Amino acid sequence: MLNSRPDEFFTGKETMDLEALFPGRRALFFPTISSTNDLARELASQGAAEGTLVVADEQTAGRGRLGRRWLAPAGTGILLSILYRPAWTASEAFRLTMACSLGTAEAVKAITGLEARVKWPNDILVNGKKVGGILAELGWEGERLSYAVVGLGLNVNWDVTTCPEIARAATSLSIEAKKPIDRQGLLKAIVEAVDRRYALCLSGKSEELRGDWERRLDTLNKIVTIETEAGRVQGQALGVDAEGALLVRDAQGQVQRITVGDVVVSSGL
Ligand code: BTN
């Protein structure tokens, strides 16, 4: 049983652990919280510094994109939010989702050996199943970001087959690696990798981020069906543009730019 005895990383001396893990950084741990994103946004509105990190073992109101719930029993996942303050415009904001999913994929590879891929716009997949997701929430000052909270939920040591709501499409790292994963080591590696990717963007290398993210795109070159507010779009996924829009060549040969939607089906060419 993969989750019969959740690991004990987050119990007892959590705050100490985070202080040791992330020296010099404001890093808050909660055994239970409503949502790490909610607290990080609250801290942002109080003027908290870039890099502030909120980690929880369990959320009572964890949420995903488009108002969906994010489920993760205590002791099984990584639930975190990082506050960033880039003075970016709306067209640049998707970089944060890219930095977080790519950094997470890199850390997953380093700690578990598993190849993680990304699914547009915000999912992290292992072996074709969802293992994590990103929820970026933004605050504005005029046309520029005043803050960005990037939330990550990752299924680590969880037998997701015990959760009918997600069992079909989801997996966890322990299932795929066939062994329990060190959450503390993974947490540290993720935060460091996401910071690194973010810093590269700030230093003008966002095109490198876009290219690396695109290469990890699970649907790249595949035939996809996307549900959008305006209806279904079908075609070949060509990649993503600098703003993070998915580029799809439809049956008429037109390249459509999809900014909001869900990839519901994909198949090889
Ligand atoms: C998605 O797949 O739709 C995104 C899921 C994001 C979940 C994380 S868990 C930590 C942070 N707090 C939240 O309430 N949501 C994000």
Residues whose N, C-alpha, C, O or C-beta is under 5 A from the ligand:
A	BS01	BTN	S35 T36 N37 A61 G62 R63 G64 R65 W70 L79 L80 N122 G132 G133 I134 L135 G151 L152 G153
